[in-house]
Amino acid sequence: MPQFRKKRTITVEAFLYSGYLRFLRLWFEDIGAGYAETIDHSHPLHPSIITPKGLVGLPRGHYIIRKANGKFYSCPADVFHELYEQT
């Protein structure tokens, strides 16, 4: 028989990256997180997020998510809206 599972409900902090690094830095300041320890600028036009699995590109229009464990992830906007609702 198939087993069904429901995804756990978690609350995350999220920021929609618009392509302006200044706003991204301000968000990191607001949540008290280390910008320099989380964002990689190896490529001057395309920042990346330092995640537990390595560098992940941060395209304009993606959400940056900080989960309860304090780790950051990138998520496409359409996937984000499927998984999360505003609280």
Disulfide bonds with the S-S distance in Angstrom:
none
